Amino acid sequence: MIVKMHQAKSQLSKLVAAALAGEEVVIARGNVPVVRLTPVEPLRKKPQFGRYKGMFNVPDSFFDPLREEELVLWEGGADEEAI
């Protein structure tokens, strides 16, 4: 459906309901279409901390300090071929 700007101002709630129902709603200025109303994707749920607890195991060696060569690479120093 195409509606003019003045009509859209007075019937915004109905137009939003129509867009949510899947109908294409276009707002025109005069006879020129300028805006299309479309539903917004639902927001993602907030992350659940601990969701993956017990699903994988981090070895103790993960927390060991990096070797000097790895540390240089990590910090953006020399490239791999130079080491």
Secondary structure, DSSP 8 states (H G I E B T S, - for coil): -EEEHHHHHHTHHHHHHHHHTT--EEEEETTEEEEEE-----------TTTTTTSS---GGGGS---HHHHHHHTT-S-GGG-
